[in-house]
């Protein structure tokens, strides 16, 4: 974003080059900081914090001195604004707080400020929720729907994408970033670039191998992909590396075609599905699942160890008191 203040652009460059943050993370930081910059200028100059003028407000003239004067009270006012003016939920506010902490932490290391004003602000408490996922039968229905849609010219590609999601549990960004050179010569595994620009190896089961081989036969028969896109595994209709939005749209379309649109599941829920099925149906150990998914913390993986409602119902019925109603029977 060229409209960002120079110090924010320096911070973004530092995150990319020195901290090796992903382009997606940096883009999120920039969006959050851009909103904060507009709020900062508007409140300090007595301007409205809504409307077209606020959305198009010029902020690139803000300097390091402007940020050096930011107080914790101003940050708290900003978060109140994100709730009332932007209706941000707790997770979104937590992300914005992380961006501001990191930014002011950078300013402190660069000796622009002595105290990080975001350091003492607690993150919003996030509600723990069970992951949404497809059942085994629903996942099979989705795959069958994609495979049997002979009217779709991208049938092999889309079936391959869904197969990798549901078997490997990879992230959307990881799948879109796969190149032909990432695939093992013997089709035993492929390499993906995960969160924090960390590489990991994903091993391929027979279903994945078969789907990839079938797709490669029709991937680019006329050699129309050019430049760096020639190495991309998944290509769009324009023979470019497929983007995340296109995959999201495809998954939504296939879920609807499979009669599963009412579930309102996102692409990320296919990752939840793979993890849940591996743990519950496949008996994969939670520590192994952590490595497969590329999680940093075991606590992140443990959400997939949730117990099904029907399992809890069966357990309750096994209680030896389940058949005792506690009432007295009348004498006949």
Residue frames as qw, qx, qy, qz and C-alpha x, y, z in Angstrom:
[[0.000, 0.887, 0.461, 0.000, 0.00, 0.00, 0.00],
 [0.458, 0.307, -0.008, 0.834, 1.77, 3.13, -1.23],
 [0.241, -0.735, -0.165, -0.612, -0.77, 5.30, 0.65],
 [0.763, -0.548, -0.284, 0.191, 0.59, 4.05, 3.98],
 [0.200, -0.944, 0.261, 0.027, 2.98, 6.24, 6.00],
 [0.503, 0.631, -0.581, 0.105, 6.66, 5.67, 5.28],
 [0.231, -0.452, 0.768, -0.390, 7.32, 4.20, 8.74],
 [0.816, 0.073, 0.433, -0.376, 4.55, 1.62, 8.19],
 [0.801, 0.546, -0.226, -0.092, 6.05, 0.71, 4.83],
 [0.174, 0.623, -0.718, 0.256, 9.44, 0.30, 6.53],
 [0.565, -0.234, 0.664, -0.430, 7.80, -1.96, 9.10],
 [0.893, 0.311, 0.147, -0.292, 6.19, -4.05, 6.34],
 [0.607, 0.636, -0.473, 0.060, 9.52, -4.41, 4.56],
 [0.132, -0.521, 0.759, -0.369, 11.16, -5.46, 7.83],
 [0.758, -0.039, 0.507, -0.409, 8.48, -8.10, 8.40],
 [0.866, 0.468, -0.055, -0.168, 8.98, -9.47, 4.90],
 [0.563, 0.640, -0.481, 0.204, 12.77, -9.45, 4.66],
 [0.008, 0.496, -0.718, 0.488, 13.97, -9.83, 8.25],
 [0.556, -0.122, 0.618, -0.543, 11.10, -11.60, 9.99],
 [0.086, 0.079, -0.916, -0.384, 10.25, -13.69, 6.91],
 [0.458, 0.325, 0.572, -0.598, 6.51, -13.17, 7.38],
 [0.394, 0.366, 0.775, 0.331, 4.20, -14.42, 4.66],
 [0.009, 0.187, 0.326, 0.926, 2.74, -11.99, 2.14],
 [0.400, -0.579, -0.622, -0.345, -0.71, -12.76, 3.51],
 [0.520, -0.572, -0.437, 0.460, 0.27, -11.85, 7.08],
 [0.286, -0.170, 0.051, 0.942, 1.86, -8.60, 5.92],
 [0.145, -0.377, -0.511, -0.759, -1.25, -7.70, 3.92],
 [0.482, -0.653, -0.583, -0.041, -3.38, -8.24, 7.03],
 [0.472, -0.439, -0.237, 0.727, -1.03, -6.08, 9.10],
 [0.150, 0.054, 0.261, 0.952, -1.21, -3.34, 6.49],
 [0.285, -0.542, -0.588, -0.528, -5.01, -3.40, 6.38],
 [0.534, -0.657, -0.487, 0.216, -5.26, -3.20, 10.16],
 [0.438, -0.356, -0.075, 0.822, -2.65, -0.45, 10.42],
 [0.065, 0.286, 0.414, 0.862, -4.27, 1.51, 7.62],
 [0.385, -0.690, -0.543, -0.286, -7.55, 1.56, 9.53],
 [0.564, -0.595, -0.308, 0.482, -5.73, 2.62, 12.70],
 [0.357, -0.051, 0.145, 0.921, -3.93, 5.42, 10.85],
 [0.128, -0.496, -0.470, -0.719, -7.22, 6.79, 9.56],
 [0.530, -0.702, -0.475, -0.009, -8.76, 6.58, 13.02],
 [0.572, -0.381, -0.173, 0.706, -5.72, 8.28, 14.56],
 [0.186, 0.125, 0.225, 0.948, -5.79, 11.21, 12.18],
 [0.279, -0.579, -0.534, -0.548, -9.58, 11.59, 12.36],
 [0.567, -0.681, -0.440, 0.144, -9.76, 11.65, 16.15],
 [0.512, -0.332, -0.086, 0.788, -6.80, 13.96, 16.56],
 [0.084, 0.070, 0.288, 0.951, -8.21, 16.41, 14.01],
 [0.345, 0.313, 0.501, -0.730, -11.82, 16.15, 15.15],
 [0.408, 0.217, -0.559, -0.688, -12.99, 14.55, 11.91],
 [0.867, -0.041, 0.101, -0.487, -15.76, 11.91, 11.47],
 [0.259, -0.369, 0.891, 0.058, -14.77, 8.24, 11.82],
 [0.540, 0.346, 0.767, -0.023, -17.29, 7.03, 9.28],
 [0.469, 0.805, 0.161, -0.326, -18.44, 7.76, 5.78],
 [0.790, 0.545, 0.077, 0.272, -16.67, 8.15, 2.45],
 [0.113, 0.897, -0.314, 0.289, -14.33, 10.88, 3.68],
 [0.606, -0.585, 0.525, -0.119, -13.06, 8.62, 6.43],
 [0.923, 0.125, 0.350, 0.096, -12.67, 5.64, 4.10],
 [0.674, 0.614, 0.067, 0.404, -10.59, 7.74, 1.67],
 [0.323, -0.937, 0.106, 0.078, -8.65, 9.68, 4.28],
 [0.592, 0.637, -0.381, 0.315, -5.02, 10.48, 3.41],
 [0.754, -0.651, 0.084, 0.019, -2.60, 9.07, 5.99],
 [0.858, 0.245, -0.085, 0.443, 0.76, 8.77, 4.27],
 [0.159, 0.755, -0.218, 0.598, 1.86, 12.08, 5.80],
 [0.745, -0.652, 0.052, -0.131, 1.83, 10.57, 9.31],
 [0.372, 0.660, -0.589, 0.281, 5.36, 10.39, 10.71],
 [0.622, -0.057, -0.701, 0.344, 7.20, 8.37, 13.33],
 [0.019, 0.118, -0.430, 0.895, 6.64, 11.28, 15.72],
 [0.607, -0.195, -0.162, -0.753, 2.88, 10.93, 15.30],
 [0.834, -0.146, -0.521, -0.104, 3.06, 7.29, 16.32],
 [0.435, 0.134, -0.609, 0.649, 5.47, 8.07, 19.16],
 [0.243, -0.190, 0.288, -0.907, 2.69, 10.14, 20.76],
 [0.667, -0.236, -0.546, -0.447, 0.14, 7.29, 20.67],
 [0.302, -0.357, 0.653, -0.595, -1.15, 6.41, 24.12],
 [0.013, 0.130, 0.988, -0.085, -2.78, 3.30, 25.50],
 [0.313, 0.493, 0.498, -0.641, -5.98, 5.33, 25.87],
 [0.414, 0.505, -0.335, -0.679, -5.99, 6.07, 22.14],
 [0.214, 0.158, -0.935, -0.234, -5.55, 2.38, 21.37],
 [0.131, 0.303, 0.868, -0.372, -8.45, 1.48, 23.68],
 [0.389, 0.546, 0.159, -0.724, -10.57, 4.11, 21.94],
 [0.333, 0.384, -0.670, -0.541, -9.64, 2.52, 18.62],
 [0.099, -0.056, -0.993, -0.009, -10.80, -0.90, 19.80],
 [0.271, 0.463, 0.600, -0.594, -14.06, 0.61, 21.05],
 [0.388, 0.532, -0.241, -0.713, -14.44, 2.05, 17.55],
 [0.235, 0.217, -0.881, -0.347, -13.86, -1.35, 15.93],
 [0.078, 0.289, 0.918, -0.260, -16.69, -2.77, 18.04],
 [0.256, 0.630, 0.454, -0.575, -19.21, 0.05, 17.62],
 [0.322, 0.686, -0.216, -0.617, -18.27, 1.44, 14.22],
 [0.334, 0.435, -0.759, -0.351, -17.00, -1.70, 12.52],
 [0.894, -0.142, 0.104, -0.413, -18.79, -4.47, 14.44],
 [0.437, 0.473, -0.760, 0.085, -15.56, -6.45, 14.67],
 [0.892, -0.367, -0.225, -0.141, -15.86, -9.71, 16.57],
 [0.628, -0.714, 0.299, 0.087, -13.40, -10.81, 19.24],
 [0.842, 0.019, 0.352, 0.409, -11.21, -12.75, 16.82],
 [0.461, 0.723, 0.168, 0.486, -10.87, -9.80, 14.45],
 [0.237, -0.937, 0.134, -0.219, -10.06, -7.44, 17.32],
 [0.794, -0.469, 0.316, 0.221, -7.44, -9.88, 18.59],
 [0.749, 0.329, 0.277, 0.504, -5.81, -9.85, 15.16],
 [0.168, 0.885, 0.045, 0.432, -5.78, -6.04, 15.09],
 [0.539, -0.814, 0.214, -0.039, -4.22, -5.97, 18.55],
 [0.860, -0.143, 0.314, 0.377, -1.53, -8.38, 17.39],
 [0.554, 0.619, 0.192, 0.523, -0.76, -6.12, 14.42],
 [0.100, -0.928, 0.064, -0.354, -0.48, -3.04, 16.64],
 [0.745, -0.608, 0.247, 0.116, 1.64, -4.82, 19.24],
 [0.822, 0.101, 0.289, 0.479, 4.02, -5.98, 16.54],
 [0.361, 0.774, 0.137, 0.501, 4.17, -2.55, 14.90],
 [0.280, -0.907, 0.162, -0.271, 4.86, -0.65, 18.12],
 [0.857, -0.385, 0.255, 0.229, 7.30, -3.38, 19.13],
 [0.709, 0.402, 0.195, 0.545, 9.18, -2.61, 15.92],
 [0.066, 0.888, -0.004, 0.454, 9.14, 1.12, 16.71],
 [0.633, -0.749, 0.193, -0.032, 10.57, 0.36, 20.14],
 [0.867, -0.106, 0.273, 0.402, 13.40, -1.75, 18.71],
 [0.519, 0.555, 0.190, 0.621, 14.17, 1.02, 16.25],
 [0.377, -0.296, -0.333, 0.812, 14.30, 3.48, 19.20],
 [0.091, -0.473, -0.345, -0.806, 11.40, 5.60, 18.00],
 [0.597, -0.612, -0.082, -0.512, 9.57, 4.96, 21.28],
 [0.007, -0.438, 0.787, -0.434, 10.55, 3.81, 24.76],
 [0.409, 0.078, 0.789, -0.451, 7.30, 2.05, 25.73],
 [0.134, -0.168, -0.823, -0.526, 5.00, -0.09, 23.61],
 [0.404, -0.068, 0.243, -0.879, 1.50, 1.35, 24.29],
 [0.784, -0.001, -0.374, -0.496, -0.16, -1.89, 23.13],
 [0.361, 0.262, -0.860, 0.247, 1.84, -4.15, 25.43],
 [0.127, -0.009, 0.753, -0.645, -0.47, -3.91, 28.43],
 [0.640, 0.110, -0.047, -0.759, -3.73, -4.42, 26.56],
 [0.498, -0.046, 0.857, -0.122, -5.25, -7.87, 27.06],
 [0.174, 0.019, -0.766, -0.619, -6.45, -9.77, 24.03],
 [0.679, -0.103, 0.001, -0.727, -10.21, -10.30, 23.78],
 [0.477, -0.135, 0.847, -0.194, -11.32, -13.62, 25.20],
 [0.426, 0.199, -0.648, -0.599, -12.12, -15.95, 22.31],
 [0.810, -0.073, 0.293, -0.502, -15.05, -18.30, 22.61],
 [0.204, -0.269, 0.926, 0.166, -13.98, -21.93, 22.34],
 [0.763, 0.309, 0.073, -0.563, -16.00, -23.69, 19.66],
 [0.731, -0.037, 0.665, 0.149, -15.93, -27.12, 18.13],
 [0.003, -0.344, 0.589, 0.731, -14.72, -27.28, 14.52],
 [0.752, 0.401, 0.204, -0.481, -17.33, -27.76, 11.81],
 [0.112, -0.372, 0.849, 0.358, -16.69, -30.60, 9.41],
 [0.724, 0.152, -0.399, -0.542, -18.21, -33.02, 6.93],
 [0.821, -0.224, 0.491, -0.186, -19.07, -36.53, 8.01],
 [0.377, -0.243, 0.807, 0.386, -17.39, -39.42, 6.21],
 [0.440, 0.512, 0.731, 0.100, -20.53, -39.96, 4.14],
 [0.214, 0.930, 0.156, -0.256, -20.81, -36.27, 3.26],
 [0.180, -0.690, 0.538, 0.450, -17.13, -36.12, 2.25],
 [0.426, 0.041, 0.846, 0.319, -17.63, -39.14, 0.00],
 [0.374, 0.746, 0.547, -0.064, -20.69, -37.51, -1.55],
 [0.052, 0.907, -0.139, -0.393, -18.73, -34.33, -2.27],
 [0.264, -0.456, 0.728, 0.439, -15.92, -36.24, -3.96],
 [0.432, 0.305, 0.830, 0.178, -18.33, -38.38, -5.97],
 [0.300, 0.858, 0.340, -0.240, -20.23, -35.27, -7.13],
 [0.001, -0.822, 0.370, 0.433, -17.04, -33.60, -8.35],
 [0.334, -0.274, 0.832, 0.348, -15.71, -36.73, -10.06],
 [0.392, 0.399, 0.821, 0.114, -18.94, -37.53, -11.90],
 [0.253, 0.825, 0.191, -0.468, -19.59, -34.02, -13.23],
 [0.644, 0.122, 0.523, 0.545, -18.54, -34.74, -16.82],
 [0.273, 0.867, 0.333, 0.250, -19.95, -31.40, -17.98],
 [0.300, -0.926, 0.146, 0.177, -17.25, -29.54, -16.04],
 [0.708, 0.615, -0.262, 0.226, -14.08, -29.00, -18.09],
 [0.036, 0.654, -0.600, 0.460, -12.14, -28.59, -14.84],
 [0.892, -0.311, -0.148, -0.294, -13.46, -31.85, -13.44],
 [0.861, 0.041, -0.351, 0.365, -10.08, -33.54, -12.91],
 [0.253, 0.436, -0.333, 0.797, -8.54, -30.40, -11.43],
 [0.481, -0.492, 0.127, -0.715, -11.39, -29.75, -9.01],
 [0.938, -0.241, -0.218, -0.123, -11.60, -33.39, -7.96],
 [0.713, 0.197, -0.392, 0.547, -7.85, -33.37, -7.33],
 [0.024, -0.494, 0.286, -0.821, -8.10, -30.20, -5.22],
 [0.721, -0.428, 0.024, -0.544, -10.92, -31.64, -3.11],
 [0.938, -0.047, -0.325, 0.113, -9.05, -34.92, -2.74],
 [0.498, 0.306, -0.423, 0.692, -5.96, -33.15, -1.41],
 [0.308, -0.497, 0.208, -0.784, -8.00, -31.02, 0.98],
 [0.833, -0.324, -0.015, -0.448, -9.94, -33.97, 2.39],
 [0.946, 0.002, -0.266, 0.185, -7.02, -36.39, 2.57],
 [0.614, 0.229, -0.295, 0.695, -4.11, -34.15, 3.56],
 [0.364, -0.806, -0.395, 0.250, -5.77, -31.40, 5.57],
 [0.478, 0.034, 0.069, 0.875, -3.67, -28.68, 3.95],
 [0.040, 0.656, 0.271, -0.703, -4.47, -24.98, 4.15],
 [0.540, 0.786, 0.295, -0.062, -5.88, -23.03, 1.23],
 [0.095, 0.914, -0.356, -0.172, -2.70, -20.98, 0.82],
 [0.474, -0.408, 0.759, 0.177, -0.62, -24.16, 0.92],
 [0.673, 0.361, 0.640, 0.080, -2.61, -25.82, -1.83],
 [0.438, 0.890, 0.109, -0.062, -2.56, -22.79, -4.14],
 [0.081, -0.867, 0.470, 0.147, 1.20, -22.48, -3.66],
 [0.801, -0.133, 0.562, 0.159, 2.06, -26.03, -4.76],
 [0.348, 0.695, -0.462, -0.426, 4.37, -26.21, -7.76],
 [0.930, 0.250, -0.246, -0.107, 5.19, -29.18, -9.96],
 [0.460, 0.510, -0.609, 0.396, 8.72, -29.12, -8.57],
 [0.410, -0.450, 0.521, -0.598, 7.30, -29.63, -5.06],
 [0.941, -0.022, 0.054, -0.332, 6.06, -33.11, -5.93],
 [0.523, -0.457, 0.707, 0.130, 8.36, -36.03, -5.20],
 [0.283, 0.397, -0.709, -0.510, 9.56, -37.85, -8.31],
 [0.158, -0.069, -0.984, -0.039, 7.97, -41.09, -7.07],
 [0.456, -0.447, -0.319, -0.700, 4.74, -39.33, -6.04],
 [0.535, -0.281, -0.721, 0.337, 5.28, -40.33, -2.42],
 [0.280, -0.674, -0.391, 0.561, 5.02, -36.80, -1.06],
 [0.303, 0.719, 0.196, 0.595, 4.93, -33.11, -1.84],
 [0.394, -0.183, -0.339, 0.834, 6.27, -30.01, -0.14],
 [0.062, -0.843, -0.433, -0.313, 4.06, -27.15, 1.02],
 [0.247, 0.268, -0.288, 0.886, 4.84, -23.74, 2.45],
 [0.369, -0.633, -0.678, 0.055, 2.85, -23.31, 5.66],
 [0.244, -0.952, -0.148, -0.110, 2.31, -20.53, 8.18],
 [0.442, -0.812, 0.298, 0.240, 5.35, -18.46, 8.99],
 [0.514, 0.702, -0.465, -0.164, 6.94, -19.52, 5.69],
 [0.437, -0.418, 0.791, -0.096, 7.72, -22.93, 7.20],
 [0.577, 0.275, -0.645, -0.418, 8.05, -25.83, 4.82],
 [0.593, -0.198, 0.722, -0.297, 6.73, -29.28, 5.60],
 [0.168, 0.150, -0.885, -0.408, 6.36, -32.56, 3.76],
 [0.719, 0.093, 0.281, -0.629, 2.88, -33.91, 3.05],
 [0.207, -0.148, 0.946, 0.202, 2.78, -37.63, 2.27],
 [0.559, 0.178, -0.297, -0.753, 0.39, -38.79, -0.42],
 [0.598, 0.030, 0.768, -0.229, -1.95, -41.74, -0.08],
 [0.355, 0.164, 0.809, 0.438, -3.16, -43.74, -3.12],
 [0.227, 0.801, 0.550, -0.066, -6.25, -41.55, -3.59],
 [0.053, -0.885, 0.112, 0.450, -4.09, -38.42, -3.83],
 [0.334, -0.347, 0.692, 0.538, -1.59, -40.03, -6.18],
 [0.354, 0.410, 0.794, 0.275, -4.32, -41.23, -8.51],
 [0.144, 0.898, 0.373, -0.184, -6.06, -37.84, -8.51],
 [0.150, -0.781, 0.310, 0.520, -2.83, -35.93, -9.23],
 [0.363, -0.127, 0.778, 0.498, -1.78, -38.29, -12.03],
 [0.315, 0.610, 0.711, 0.148, -5.23, -38.02, -13.67],
 [0.055, 0.938, 0.168, -0.299, -5.18, -34.24, -13.44],
 [0.297, -0.602, 0.468, 0.575, -1.64, -33.92, -14.84],
 [0.455, 0.221, 0.759, 0.410, -2.80, -35.65, -18.04],
 [0.180, 0.762, 0.528, 0.330, -5.15, -32.74, -18.79],
 [0.367, -0.678, -0.208, 0.602, -3.46, -29.91, -16.83],
 [0.118, 0.795, -0.196, -0.561, -1.91, -27.99, -19.74],
 [0.818, 0.210, 0.505, 0.179, -2.03, -30.15, -22.87],
 [0.551, 0.757, 0.172, 0.306, -1.18, -27.29, -25.25],
 [0.629, -0.109, -0.141, 0.757, 1.57, -25.74, -23.12],
 [0.047, 0.800, 0.289, 0.524, -0.30, -22.45, -22.69],
 [0.549, -0.811, -0.099, 0.178, 1.02, -21.67, -19.20],
 [0.543, 0.655, -0.165, 0.498, 3.88, -19.20, -19.43],
 [0.011, 0.693, -0.414, 0.590, 6.64, -17.89, -17.18],
 [0.119, -0.282, 0.799, -0.517, 6.48, -18.85, -13.50],
 [0.747, 0.039, 0.229, -0.623, 2.94, -20.19, -13.99],
 [0.700, 0.329, -0.601, -0.203, 4.38, -23.08, -15.97],
 [0.299, 0.206, -0.853, 0.375, 5.53, -24.58, -12.67],
 [0.487, -0.152, 0.386, -0.769, 2.20, -24.13, -10.84],
 [0.162, 0.098, 0.982, -0.025, 0.39, -27.38, -10.12],
 [0.225, 0.643, 0.716, -0.152, -3.12, -25.98, -10.27],
 [0.151, 0.008, 0.341, 0.928, -3.94, -23.67, -13.18],
 [0.365, 0.501, 0.385, -0.684, -6.90, -21.39, -13.78],
 [0.648, 0.597, 0.472, 0.020, -8.87, -21.17, -17.01],
 [0.287, 0.943, -0.160, -0.046, -6.45, -18.41, -18.05],
 [0.874, 0.235, -0.263, 0.335, -3.50, -20.80, -17.58],
 [0.015, 0.683, -0.424, 0.595, -2.30, -18.89, -14.51],
 [0.239, -0.007, -0.855, 0.461, -1.58, -20.23, -11.04],
 [0.373, -0.629, -0.608, -0.309, -5.00, -20.63, -9.45],
 [0.023, -0.423, 0.364, -0.830, -5.79, -18.05, -6.78],
 [0.010, 0.104, 0.850, -0.516, -7.42, -18.57, -3.41],
 [0.465, 0.266, 0.227, -0.814, -10.68, -16.87, -4.30],
 [0.599, 0.244, -0.563, -0.515, -11.17, -19.17, -7.29],
 [0.336, 0.027, -0.929, 0.155, -10.68, -22.23, -5.10],
 [0.184, 0.176, 0.625, -0.738, -13.10, -20.86, -2.51],
 [0.567, 0.282, -0.098, -0.768, -15.70, -20.29, -5.22],
 [0.537, 0.187, -0.773, -0.282, -15.17, -23.79, -6.63],
 [0.152, -0.047, -0.908, 0.388, -15.56, -25.46, -3.23],
 [0.354, 0.246, 0.401, -0.808, -18.73, -23.48, -2.52],
 [0.597, 0.287, -0.378, -0.647, -20.12, -24.50, -5.92],
 [0.469, 0.123, -0.871, -0.073, -19.32, -28.20, -5.42],
 [0.051, 0.105, 0.795, -0.595, -20.82, -28.21, -1.92],
 [0.513, 0.282, 0.146, -0.798, -24.03, -26.79, -3.36],
 [0.605, 0.276, -0.590, -0.458, -24.05, -29.35, -6.17],
 [0.353, 0.057, -0.916, 0.181, -23.59, -32.13, -3.61],
 [0.525, -0.611, -0.476, -0.351, -26.58, -30.90, -1.64],
 [0.649, -0.363, -0.418, 0.522, -24.36, -29.71, 1.19],
 [0.193, 0.506, 0.038, 0.840, -24.62, -25.97, 0.67],
 [0.511, -0.732, -0.249, -0.376, -26.97, -25.63, 3.62],
 [0.799, -0.369, -0.253, 0.402, -24.05, -26.51, 5.91],
 [0.050, 0.986, -0.075, 0.139, -22.42, -23.13, 5.07],
 [0.821, -0.385, 0.193, 0.375, -18.93, -24.64, 5.22],
 [0.179, 0.903, -0.327, -0.216, -15.83, -22.77, 4.09],
 [0.714, 0.486, -0.495, 0.099, -12.72, -24.21, 2.45],
 [0.019, -0.530, 0.704, -0.472, -11.03, -24.26, 5.86],
 [0.763, -0.178, 0.385, -0.487, -13.73, -26.66, 7.07],
 [0.904, 0.310, -0.284, -0.070, -12.37, -29.24, 4.61],
 [0.313, 0.498, -0.674, 0.446, -9.14, -29.09, 6.62],
 [0.498, -0.297, 0.531, -0.618, -11.23, -29.64, 9.75],
 [0.923, 0.114, -0.023, -0.367, -12.88, -32.58, 8.00],
 [0.711, 0.421, -0.541, 0.154, -9.57, -34.23, 7.10],
 [0.041, 0.441, -0.690, 0.572, -8.25, -33.82, 10.64],
 [0.658, -0.174, 0.389, -0.620, -11.43, -35.09, 12.27],
 [0.935, 0.197, -0.151, -0.252, -11.71, -38.14, 10.00],
 [0.552, 0.458, -0.636, 0.282, -8.04, -39.04, 10.48],
 [0.136, -0.362, 0.676, -0.628, -8.40, -38.84, 14.24],
 [0.657, -0.045, 0.436, -0.614, -11.81, -40.44, 14.70],
 [0.913, 0.300, 0.008, -0.278, -12.13, -42.83, 11.76],
 [0.712, 0.530, -0.432, 0.163, -8.48, -43.51, 11.03],
 [0.838, -0.502, -0.119, 0.179, -7.19, -43.69, 14.60],
 [0.536, 0.541, -0.211, 0.613, -4.34, -41.24, 13.93],
 [0.555, -0.453, -0.406, 0.567, -2.56, -40.23, 17.13],
 [0.002, -0.973, -0.217, 0.079, -2.99, -36.57, 18.09],
 [0.403, -0.681, 0.351, 0.501, 0.79, -36.00, 18.10],
 [0.461, 0.093, 0.682, 0.560, 1.05, -37.39, 14.58],
 [0.207, 0.802, 0.537, 0.161, -1.94, -35.28, 13.55],
 [0.216, -0.892, 0.016, 0.397, -0.14, -32.19, 14.85],
 [0.383, -0.394, 0.560, 0.620, 2.77, -32.86, 12.47],
 [0.368, 0.412, 0.738, 0.387, 0.49, -33.65, 9.54],
 [0.076, 0.898, 0.430, 0.050, -1.40, -30.37, 9.94],
 [0.471, 0.420, -0.092, 0.770, 1.71, -28.30, 10.58],
 [0.415, -0.859, -0.198, -0.225, 0.55, -26.96, 13.93],
 [0.224, 0.606, -0.512, 0.566, 3.01, -25.19, 16.21],
 [0.310, -0.300, 0.634, -0.641, 1.16, -26.02, 19.43],
 [0.112, -0.146, -0.983, -0.021, -0.47, -29.29, 20.46],
 [0.199, 0.423, 0.576, -0.670, -3.36, -27.31, 21.96],
 [0.396, 0.389, -0.279, -0.784, -4.33, -26.24, 18.43],
 [0.363, 0.112, -0.867, -0.324, -4.59, -29.86, 17.33],
 [0.012, 0.127, 0.902, -0.413, -6.55, -30.95, 20.37],
 [0.490, 0.236, 0.144, -0.827, -9.73, -29.30, 19.13],
 [0.607, 0.210, -0.603, -0.472, -10.06, -32.31, 16.84],
 [0.218, 0.024, -0.943, 0.249, -10.29, -34.70, 19.78],
 [0.488, -0.072, 0.218, -0.842, -13.84, -33.55, 20.45],
 [0.220, 0.120, 0.961, -0.116, -16.36, -36.25, 21.21],
 [0.228, -0.253, -0.618, -0.708, -19.38, -36.72, 19.01],
 [0.509, -0.217, 0.227, -0.802, -22.79, -35.99, 20.52],
 [0.879, -0.040, -0.319, -0.352, -23.95, -39.50, 19.71],
 [0.600, 0.182, -0.681, 0.379, -20.95, -40.93, 21.54],
 [0.097, -0.216, 0.527, -0.816, -21.88, -38.94, 24.62],
 [0.719, -0.118, -0.042, -0.683, -25.47, -40.12, 24.30],
 [0.837, 0.056, -0.542, -0.046, -24.34, -43.75, 24.16],
 [0.351, 0.224, -0.669, 0.616, -22.11, -43.21, 27.17],
 [0.387, -0.219, 0.327, -0.834, -24.99, -41.81, 29.17],
 [0.845, -0.056, -0.233, -0.478, -27.11, -44.86, 28.33],
 [0.699, 0.161, -0.662, 0.218, -24.39, -47.15, 29.67],
 [0.167, -0.389, 0.543, -0.726, -24.80, -45.65, 33.14],
 [0.222, -0.170, -0.956, 0.086, -26.25, -48.48, 35.28],
 [0.108, 0.423, 0.579, -0.688, -28.79, -46.01, 36.66],
 [0.157, 0.109, -0.419, -0.888, -30.12, -45.09, 33.24],
 [0.392, -0.276, -0.771, -0.420, -33.06, -47.49, 33.59],
 [0.300, -0.450, -0.709, 0.453, -34.04, -46.44, 37.11],
 [0.016, -0.668, -0.326, -0.669, -36.69, -43.71, 37.23],
 [0.129, 0.156, -0.528, 0.825, -36.63, -43.27, 41.00],
 [0.551, -0.238, -0.027, -0.799, -40.39, -43.51, 41.33],
 [0.339, -0.067, 0.874, -0.342, -42.41, -46.01, 43.35],
 [0.312, -0.105, -0.769, -0.548, -44.65, -48.46, 41.54],
 [0.617, -0.200, 0.211, -0.732, -48.24, -48.75, 42.72],
 [0.323, -0.058, 0.935, -0.135, -49.37, -52.12, 44.01],
 [0.345, -0.051, -0.667, -0.658, -51.60, -53.93, 41.58]]
